[in-house]
Amino acid sequence: MSTTPGVTDCTGGLAVVGAVCIGALLLTLLCWCWRAFKTFILSEVWRVDLKKYGGWAVVTGATSGIGKAYAKELAKRGLDIVLISRSNEKLKAVAEEIEAQYGRRTMTIQADFTGGGSIYPAIKEALSGMDLGILVNNVGMTYNVKLQRFHEVQNSEQIVNCNMLSVTQMTRIVLPDMVKRGSGLIINIGSATAAKPCSLISLYCSTKAFVKYFSQCLETEYKSQGITVQCVAPMVVSTNMTWNCPVNCLVKSTSDFARQALNTVGYSSYTNGCISHGLQSVVFGLAPGWIKSLAYLIKRRRQVKEDLHEE
Ligand SMILES: NC(=O)c1ccc[n+]([C@@H]2O[C@H](COP(=O)([O-])OP(=O)(O)OC[C@H]3O[C@@H](n4cnc5c(N)ncnc54)[C@H](OP(=O)(O)O)[C@@H]3O)[C@@H](O)[C@H]2O)c1
């Protein structure tokens, strides 16, 4: 059977396009696997010495959850720790725990990050003259009620102050000395919810999108000056914010998360912090928007039922 020359050319062309596409896809997959291997596996073996950044680390929101776990892990790796949170009592307890467990020095600063710009001069004063190598901008909050439409949110100004203003102002406090020394590490805790728009937590996930974008901008601005800026975007970690849900292969414990996430310093400027959250984030990224909306609507329905039951 004979084929016309035009049809043969066309089939040959399509085969080349197909081969190029498959090749590009395989190359992308290979790059992704190498990045994941480097960030989550290699980093377990070759850890960056965090003491090279300076003697002290500042952690905001350091009395529970992810912040407390970062503070303890940093102390374990040889840094002295400045803890900042609202409750003096809790600050004292965590400071004593760190001193007893790791023999590091601690300092505590009581501050409420919902308070707006007026709180920062006192924090700056308290931190002045210290050898600050690391800042962990961890403090963050979400709605008073679990899930809400934006017009129903009561604490929107507090969320903006706590999740965004704290990141910019704390960074402004530590950066000048880091620039002078030509060394420093700033870790900003974002959230995997910032990867794509999410309904019923729109303000929360938008503040976290700001954290991601701001971190990436700073990283390009200060990398050449010896300052590393990393954004860590967790999925679910078992803390007060997530109602201390049980730890399993998807939900991380705070200590495990902080240890693995700190290993990724120097390997990745944007990370989900651990391999489990990295894989979940890929799946989350592929899911069409309506699936996520459906999940939220189901949760919302459950919540309304619970509230009615409580009444
Ligand atoms: N847990 C997760 O699954 C998850 C997922 C993605 C992202 N994140 C992010 O991770 C960060 C930490 O979350 P978490 O789950 O560890 O929260 P958490 O368990 O609720 O802990 C929050 C910490 O911040 C302090 N804090 C809260 N509001 C404050 C304020 N207005 N001023 C000063 N300190 C304040 C709290 O201490 P005091 O009460 O003593 O002040 C506590 O130490 C947040 O930025 C959050 O958005 C968490």
PDBQT file of the ligand as one rigid body, heavy atoms in Angstrom, charges set to zero:
ROOT
HETATM    1  N1  LIG A 401       0.512  23.908  62.185  1.00  0.00    +0.000 N 
HETATM    2  C1  LIG A 401       0.413  23.786  60.878  1.00  0.00    +0.000 C 
HETATM    3  O1  LIG A 401      -0.057  22.784  60.339  1.00  0.00    +0.000 OA
HETATM    4  C2  LIG A 401       0.893  24.904  59.996  1.00  0.00    +0.000 A 
HETATM    5  C3  LIG A 401       0.815  24.711  58.610  1.00  0.00    +0.000 A 
HETATM    6  C4  LIG A 401       1.275  25.723  57.781  1.00  0.00    +0.000 A 
HETATM    7  C5  LIG A 401       1.806  26.866  58.322  1.00  0.00    +0.000 A 
HETATM    8  N2  LIG A 401       1.848  27.037  59.670  1.00  0.00    +0.000 N 
HETATM    9  C6  LIG A 401       2.427  28.274  60.188  1.00  0.00    +0.000 C 
HETATM   10  O2  LIG A 401       3.392  27.974  61.173  1.00  0.00    +0.000 OA
HETATM   11  C7  LIG A 401       3.474  29.029  62.124  1.00  0.00    +0.000 C 
HETATM   12  C8  LIG A 401       3.349  28.464  63.526  1.00  0.00    +0.000 C 
HETATM   13  O3  LIG A 401       2.104  27.830  63.635  1.00  0.00    +0.000 OA
HETATM   14  P1  LIG A 401       1.765  26.799  64.797  1.00  0.00    +0.000 P 
HETATM   15  O4  LIG A 401       0.849  25.801  64.218  1.00  0.00    +0.000 OA
HETATM   16  O5  LIG A 401       3.001  26.353  65.463  1.00  0.00    +0.000 OA
HETATM   17  O6  LIG A 401       0.927  27.760  65.758  1.00  0.00    +0.000 OA
HETATM   18  P2  LIG A 401       0.577  27.633  67.318  1.00  0.00    +0.000 P 
HETATM   19  O7  LIG A 401       0.763  26.245  67.792  1.00  0.00    +0.000 OA
HETATM   20  O8  LIG A 401      -0.749  28.279  67.452  1.00  0.00    +0.000 OA
HETATM   21  O9  LIG A 401       1.704  28.538  68.021  1.00  0.00    +0.000 OA
HETATM   22  C9  LIG A 401       1.722  29.878  67.819  1.00  0.00    +0.000 C 
HETATM   23  C10 LIG A 401       2.849  30.506  68.630  1.00  0.00    +0.000 C 
HETATM   24  O10 LIG A 401       2.825  31.910  68.378  1.00  0.00    +0.000 OA
HETATM   25  C11 LIG A 401       2.572  32.606  69.589  1.00  0.00    +0.000 C 
HETATM   26  N3  LIG A 401       1.638  33.666  69.260  1.00  0.00    +0.000 N 
HETATM   27  C12 LIG A 401       0.398  33.532  68.768  1.00  0.00    +0.000 A 
HETATM   28  N4  LIG A 401      -0.153  34.739  68.563  1.00  0.00    +0.000 NA
HETATM   29  C13 LIG A 401       0.778  35.642  68.923  1.00  0.00    +0.000 A 
HETATM   30  C14 LIG A 401       0.813  37.046  68.943  1.00  0.00    +0.000 A 
HETATM   31  N5  LIG A 401      -0.243  37.765  68.571  1.00  0.00    +0.000 N 
HETATM   32  N6  LIG A 401       1.924  37.670  69.366  1.00  0.00    +0.000 NA
HETATM   33  C15 LIG A 401       2.992  36.960  69.778  1.00  0.00    +0.000 A 
HETATM   34  N7  LIG A 401       3.019  35.622  69.774  1.00  0.00    +0.000 NA
HETATM   35  C16 LIG A 401       1.929  34.969  69.364  1.00  0.00    +0.000 A 
HETATM   36  C17 LIG A 401       2.003  31.589  70.568  1.00  0.00    +0.000 C 
HETATM   37  O11 LIG A 401       2.413  31.839  71.886  1.00  0.00    +0.000 OA
HETATM   38  P3  LIG A 401       1.606  32.710  72.977  1.00  0.00    +0.000 P 
HETATM   39  O12 LIG A 401       0.212  32.205  72.926  1.00  0.00    +0.000 OA
HETATM   40  O13 LIG A 401       2.338  32.448  74.234  1.00  0.00    +0.000 OA
HETATM   41  O14 LIG A 401       1.764  34.106  72.517  1.00  0.00    +0.000 OA
HETATM   42  C18 LIG A 401       2.722  30.326  70.098  1.00  0.00    +0.000 C 
HETATM   43  O15 LIG A 401       4.012  30.281  70.659  1.00  0.00    +0.000 OA
HETATM   44  C19 LIG A 401       2.371  30.010  61.759  1.00  0.00    +0.000 C 
HETATM   45  O16 LIG A 401       2.920  31.053  61.008  1.00  0.00    +0.000 OA
HETATM   46  C20 LIG A 401       1.439  29.186  60.894  1.00  0.00    +0.000 C 
HETATM   47  O17 LIG A 401       0.719  29.986  59.999  1.00  0.00    +0.000 OA
HETATM   48  C21 LIG A 401       1.398  26.081  60.526  1.00  0.00    +0.000 A 
ENDROOT
TORSDOF 0
